[in-house]
Amino acid sequence: MKLEQAKITDAKTAIGLLKESAQWLKETGSDQWSDVLQGEDKHDLADAVGKGEVYFFYNSKNELVGMAAAWKVPTEWDKMLWQEFGFDQTACYLHRVIIRPLYRRNAYGKELLNALKQRFSGEVSELRLDCLASNQKLVQFYRSNEFINVGSSTDSKGNKFELFSYDMK
């Protein structure tokens, strides 16, 4: 398993992975990331690739199985959801944590989170992420991978999100 920083030339690949996952979510009955299928991306993944904030995750056969975006500066989204909890200047915000549908159910999600923990060890104080409160499977997944549910928040549309933190200290 290896985690590699995406290069500027990888933006289309990153967007492709995001669309692939958004389509899979749609097929499972979820409207999460539906904006991506409509050509929008509130987290501007292509720009994040250009800034070196996206990481690709490869398995032992060197197949691209997933990715994650990692921001050391909170986005407007993060500011909205995390405002009650404050902003530690040394926290890192994870978004677009994806395991490609073809590779799900092989423990790659756990491996990706572990690779991110290792990558940012000694560099940040905590990893933060959020997920829809209605996605109980994902809520349990983050809990089972040592992320602490620190509370919940609501977006501007009234959707409830669970907020998770992994202490890197």
C-alpha positions in Angstrom: 0.0 0.0 0.0 1.2 3.5 -0.8 -0.1 7.0 -0.6 1.2 9.4 -3.2 0.6 13.1 -3.6 -1.3 13.7 -6.9 0.5 15.8 -9.5 -1.0 18.7 -11.4 -1.5 16.4 -14.4 -3.6 14.1 -12.3 -6.6 16.5 -11.9 -8.7 14.6 -14.5 -8.0 11.3 -12.8 -9.0 12.8 -9.4 -12.3 14.2 -10.9 -12.9 10.8 -12.5 -12.6 9.0 -9.2 -15.0 11.5 -7.6 -17.5 11.1 -10.4 -17.2 7.3 -10.2 -18.0 7.4 -6.5 -20.8 10.0 -6.9 -22.4 7.7 -9.5 -22.1 4.7 -7.2 -23.7 6.7 -4.4 -26.5 7.6 -6.7 -27.1 4.0 -7.6 -27.3 3.1 -3.9 -30.0 5.7 -3.4 -27.9 8.5 -1.9 -27.8 12.0 -3.2 -24.5 12.7 -1.5 -22.0 14.3 -3.9 -24.8 14.7 -6.5 -23.5 18.2 -7.3 -20.5 16.4 -8.9 -22.7 14.6 -11.4 -24.1 18.0 -12.3 -20.7 19.4 -13.1 -20.2 21.2 -9.8 -17.7 20.6 -7.0 -18.0 22.7 -3.8 -14.6 21.6 -2.7 -12.9 22.4 -6.1 -10.9 19.1 -6.3 -9.0 20.1 -9.4 -7.7 23.2 -7.7 -6.7 21.1 -4.7 -4.7 18.8 -6.9 -2.9 21.8 -8.3 -2.0 22.9 -4.7 -0.7 19.4 -3.8 -3.6 18.7 -1.4 -4.8 15.5 -3.0 -3.4 12.0 -2.3 -3.9 8.9 -4.4 -3.9 5.5 -2.6 -2.5 2.4 -4.4 -2.7 -1.2 -3.4 0.2 -3.7 -3.5 -0.5 -4.3 -7.2 -0.1 -0.6 -7.9 -3.8 -0.2 -8.7 -5.4 3.1 -7.9 -7.9 2.2 -5.2 -8.7 5.5 -3.6 -7.9 9.1 -2.7 -8.4 11.8 -0.2 -8.0 15.6 -0.1 -6.2 17.1 2.9 -6.5 20.8 3.7 -4.4 22.5 6.4 -6.4 25.7 6.0 -10.1 25.2 6.7 -12.4 25.7 3.7 -15.6 27.7 3.9 -17.4 24.4 4.3 -15.2 23.5 7.3 -15.7 27.0 8.8 -19.4 26.5 8.6 -19.5 23.0 10.1 -16.7 23.4 12.7 -17.4 27.0 13.9 -18.7 25.8 17.3 -15.6 23.8 17.9 -12.9 26.4 17.0 -10.1 26.2 14.5 -6.8 24.7 15.6 -4.2 26.2 13.2 -2.4 22.8 13.1 -5.4 20.7 12.2 -5.9 19.1 8.8 -9.3 18.7 7.2 -9.9 15.6 5.2 -12.4 15.6 2.3 -13.3 13.4 -0.6 -12.1 10.3 1.2 -12.8 7.7 -1.5 -12.3 4.0 -2.1 -13.4 3.2 -5.6 -16.5 1.0 -5.8 -14.6 -1.9 -7.4 -12.2 -2.1 -4.4 -14.7 -1.7 -1.6 -15.0 -4.4 1.1 -11.3 -5.2 1.0 -10.2 -3.1 4.1 -8.8 -0.5 1.8 -10.7 2.2 3.7 -9.0 1.4 6.9 -5.6 1.2 5.1 -6.2 4.6 3.5 -7.0 6.2 6.9 -3.9 4.6 8.4 -1.8 5.9 5.5 -3.2 9.4 6.1 -2.4 9.2 9.8 1.1 8.2 9.0 1.6 10.8 6.3 0.6 13.7 8.6 2.2 12.3 11.8 4.3 14.9 13.5 3.0 17.5 11.0 -0.5 18.3 12.3 -2.2 18.1 15.7 -5.4 16.4 14.5 -7.2 15.1 11.4 -10.8 16.3 11.1 -13.5 15.1 8.8 -17.3 15.1 8.5 -20.0 12.8 7.1 -23.7 12.9 6.7 -25.3 11.9 10.0 -27.8 9.8 8.1 -25.0 7.6 6.8 -24.7 5.4 9.9 -22.4 2.9 8.2 -19.9 5.6 7.6 -20.3 7.0 11.1 -19.5 3.6 12.5 -16.6 3.2 10.1 -14.9 6.3 11.3 -15.5 5.4 14.9 -14.0 1.9 14.4 -10.9 3.6 12.9 -10.2 5.6 16.1 -11.8 8.9 15.0 -13.8 10.5 17.9 -17.2 11.8 17.2 -16.9 15.3 18.7 -20.4 16.5 17.8 -22.7 17.4 15.0 -23.4 20.4 12.9 -25.9 21.5 10.2 -25.2 22.9 6.8 -27.1 25.8 5.2 -29.7 23.4 3.7 -30.5 21.8 7.1 -28.5 18.6 6.5 -27.0 17.2 9.7 -23.3 16.2 9.7 -21.3 14.2 12.3 -17.9 15.7 13.0 -14.9 13.5 13.7 -11.4 14.1 15.0 -8.3 11.9 15.2 -5.8 13.3 17.7 -2.3 13.2 16.2 -0.5 14.3 19.4 
